[in-house]
Amino acid sequence: MSQNLSEQEIIRREKLKALEAAGIQAYPAPLYPVSHYSQDIKSAFTEDNKDAFADVTLAGRVMSINDKGKVFFIKIQDSKGIIQLYVKRDEICPQEDKSFWSLVIKGLDLGDFLGVKGFVFITRTGETSIHAKELTLLAKSLKPLPVVKRDESGQVFDAVSDPEFRYRQRYADLVINPDVKDTFIKRTKIINTIREFLNAQGALEVDTPVLQAIPGGAAARPFITHHNALDIPFYLRIANELYLKRLIVGGFDWVYEFSRNFRNEGMDRTHNPEFTVLEWYTAYKDYIWMMETTEQLMEKLAIAIHGTTEVPLGDKTISFKAPFKRISIFDAIKENTGIDISDKDEEGLRDVCKELKIEVPPNIGKGKLIDEIFGETAEHTYTQPTFIIDYPIEMSPLTKKHREKQGLVERFELMINGKEIANAYSELNDPVDQRERFEEQSKLMERGDDEAMFIDQDFLRALEYGMPPTSGIGIGIDRLVMMLTNQASIQDVLLFPQMRPEKQD
């Protein structure tokens, strides 16, 4: 298939042919023995310890070339940063015939991967650099990177910001926008910190199915696929809750999973159809213990990433210092609307929606109506970490009834910056009650609610064997990373967010 090539792409391919014709491999097979990294050298090198840096080997991508005739200053970017190479023609090519110099140095382009052996020194301008003794072309770049502006230290001050380019070509975005790479390094650090926190307390990390015969554990619209061997429909999981609870039935006291979930719903700055959730379930605990444990984890994460519990987010500062505010969902709605909906039936709630000018579909029940009212009037007002607690039973088909308050359940959602970050319960372990709740969900499905839960008969059977008192939580990892890395869009914390297929010529 032919390609429509730009002038730059044609020139680079001509350089590639010239290199190959001269016997220079543009994509050599042998390993390249990297001994040092840019940032490590720049942090550690001094004139007093220069002997320790008399023989170094680095590799990276060419980010700038400054041609001084018989001397080149080349900056390469490795996985830790950028460093300058001092390349002298007569040292790289000491023989009379300088054709090698012309082929390799003149054949270099921005974006090529280059290996260098040499020693470290400090230039007259005070820049720690590598005096090159040997160069090796490691990979030829056939497509030019977008041009960004950098200051004298190599820091980008005019980054490429076009989201169509950045999200679709994340590989190039990571090269030219170093702050992007830093965000994903922090994402990994956040996940590792959570693992350390849970493992230190005896939790066991497990795996549960992504393909499920029944999409359970949440109220959401699933993606549907087909299992050819079994000749039945399967669903991509919307949650892993019911499988993790089966493990509590089976005798594990504390299990967790970083679950890749899929929900066939809308996309916006805080929603992506494929997302990551941490869920854990702990036997013999309740939602009050879970709130306290969540506060401990959030404090630990803020300190791990920022060194403090005070975290910048846009023009705000979020305090992750425990304890967090706690308020019931009814009081939160009343606090923001002046309306007490705690004694309203479905028709009364629809009247409240009309009064507040909230449009709701006719086929949703009481739980969804309360959720709509809270989402439209109150959710966005909770900037600092706040536990919204004690939900009505209609909103929570997997949650234990409140020990004191009739018609409510023991549930909380953690709100930060006006968005839900976590959802937790004292888990329902009464199999009779759970069956009745599932049957109520089935009635909602018959009314046309395509997010109502399926009845999972095997899960009910598991509960009938007996599940101890348990508390469980789901934490949205993508949103949490947004909060802790000061990102406004979920696409900025996903390496490869979903996009429409690119149109090809």
C-alpha positions, 0 to 999 in steps of 0.5 A, a space after each residue: 500500500 502506498 503512503 502519502 509522504 511529506 518532503 521531510 519523510 522522503 528525505 529521511 528515507 533517502 538518508 536511510 538508503 544511503 546509510 544502508 548502501 554504505 553498510 551502516 545498519 540503521 536498525 542493528 540487532 545486538 544489545 547496546 550496553 547502556 551503563 549510565 542515564 542522563 539525570 543520574 550523571 547530571 546529579 552525581 558528576 563533579 570535577 572531584 569524582 570525574 574519574 568515576 565517569 571516565 568511561 560511560 555509555 548512554 543511549 537516547 533519542 536525538 532532540 537537537 543538533 547544533 552544527 559547528 562544522 567540525 564539532 557538533 553539539 547533540 542533545 539526546 533524551 533517555 528515559 530519565 532526561 536530556 543530556 548534551 553530547 560534544 562530538 568532534 569530527 576528528 575524534 569520531 573519524 580520525 582517518 583522512 577519509 571523512 565520508 563516515 562522518 558525512 554519512 552518520 553525522 550529516 545523516 542524523 535527524 531529530 528523533 533518531 536513536 543514538 548510542 554514545 561512549 565517552 567521558 563526562 565533563 563540564 563545558 565552558 558554559 557550565 553544562 554537564 556533557 558527554 565528550 563522545 569517543 564513539 557513536 552508534 546509530 541505533 534506530 532511524 526515525 522516518 517521521 519527524 516529531 512535532 517541533 516544541 520550543 525549549 529553553 537553554 536547559 532543555 525544558 519545554 516552554 511551548 508544548 504541543 497541546 492539541 488533544 487530537 494529536 496527543 491522545 491519538 499519538 501518545 507515543 509522540 506526546 510522551 517524547 515531546 511533552 516531558 510533563 506527560 511522562 511524569 504524570 504516568 510515572 506518578 500513576 504507577 507510584 500511586 498504584 504501588 503505594 496502594 499495594 504496599 498499604 494493603 499488603 502490609 495489612 495482610 490483604 491478598 491481591 487476586 484476579 477475577 474474570 473479565 468476561 462474565 456470563 452475568 454483568 453484576 456488581 454495579 448498575 451500568 450498561 455493559 458491553 456485550 460479546 459472544 463466546 463462540 465455543 460455548 455459543 452464548 453471549 458474554 459481557 465485559 465486566 462492569 465490576 468485580 464485586 460479586 466475585 470478590 465476595 465469593 472469595 470472602 465466602 470461600 474463607 479469605 479475610 481480605 482480598 483486593 484487585 485492580 480491576 479493568 472495567 468496561 461500561 457502555 456509557 458516555 464519555 466526558 472529562 471524568 468518564 471513559 468506557 474502559 477504566 480502572 477500579 481498585 476494589 477490596 473486601 474485608 471480613 468482620 468490618 463495617 463501613 465506619 472502619 472503611 471510612 477510617 481506613 480510606 482516610 489513612 490511605 488517602 493521606 498516605 498517597 498525598 504524602 507519597 506524591 507531594 510530600 504533604 497532605 495539601 495537594 494543588 488542583 487547578 486553582 484550589 488546594 485539596 487537603 487530604 488530612 484526616 478526618 474528612 467531613 461526613 454528611 448524609 445524602 439527604 442532608 447534603 441535598 437539603 444543605 444545597 436545595 433547602 428541600 427535605 426529600 427523606 420522606 418522599 415517594 417516587 411521585 414526590 421525588 418526580 415533583 421535586 425534579 420538576 421544581 428543580 428543573 431536572 429532566 429525568 426519564 419516565 422509566 427510572 425508580 426512586 433510587 435513580 431519582 434521588 441519585 439524579 437530584 443529588 448529582 444535579 444539586 449537591 455533588 459538585 459542591 463538595 470540593 474538599 474530601 467528604 463522605 456522603 453517607 447513609 443512602 436510601 435502600 433503593 439506591 443500594 441493592 448490595 448494601 446492608 440495611 442501616 443498623 439504626 435508620 429505617 429505610 437507609 443502608 450503610 454506604 458512603 461515597 467519597 467526594 473530592 473536587 465535586 466528583 465521586 472517587 470511592 463507593 463503599 458499603 457494609 456488605 449485604 450478607 443476608 441471602 434472603 434480603 439479597 434475593 428480594 433486592 435483586 428481584 426489585 432490580 429485575 422489575 426496574 429492568 422490565 420498566 426499561 432501566 437498562 442499568 438495573 442489575 441482573 439476578 446472579 443466581 450463583 452469587 445468591 447460592 454462595 451467600 446461602 453458604 454463609 458470608 461473614 460480616 464484610 465491608 467493601 470499597 471501590 476506588 476509581 483509580 483514574 479519577 484519583 490520579 487526576 486529583 493527585 497529579 493536577 489533571 483536568 481530564 481523565 484522558 490525561 491520565 490514561 495512556 491510550 484513551 478511547 477515540 473514534 477510529 482515525 480516517 485513513 486516506 
